[in-house]
Every structure is written in structure tokens, then in C-alpha cells.
Amino acid sequence: MIKIGNVESSSKNIFNTNLKKTNESFSDFLKESVGKVNQYEVESEKMDNLAAIGQIDNMHETMIASGKSEIALQFMLEVKSKVLDAYNQIMRLQV
């Protein structure tokens, strides 16, 4: 029988946040995550501009920054959708 390890320990957290913090509110976590997504977007745009004017020799770094930015934005949009779905379900509950 194949043994499957702990999924949490093997997965990489894209935002590098410490999930064991108990004194941090959910809104603080969201603000920090949105700030990091914005940081990835700014970095990607900066790399694109430098590549356009020919100041970057290694296009791989530009493409990696662009990919990282795109993935982080897609992840944030998915989280937003899930949060809104959960909110709508809670609002439909009969009390």
C-alpha cells in the first residue's frame, strides 16, 4: 500500500504567509495577500518595460515574473469568488 504524506507540508504557499498565526484577522490576511499580488503585478510591469527598451538580457526572468503575476492574480480572483459564494450561502440560511 502506498503511503501518502501530509499534503499541507508538501504544498508551497504562494504568498509565504505563516498559517499558524492566531492573532491575525482574516481581513489583515486578505490585505496582505492583495498587497503581494499588487507587488507581483508591479514587478512584472517593470520587467516588461525594461525588456521593451532592451535593458534586460535574460528574457526568462521577465517571463517568470509575468507568469508569477498572472498565477497570483488568478488565485486571488478564485479566492474572491469562493468568499462571495460562501457569503451568499450564509445570507440564504434560514434563521
Secondary structure, 3 states (H helix, E strand, C coil): CCCCCCHHHHCCCCCCCCCCCCCCCHHHHHHHHHHHHHHHHHHHHHHHHHHHCCCCCCHHHHHHHHHHHHHHHHHHHHHHHHHHHHHHHHHCCCC
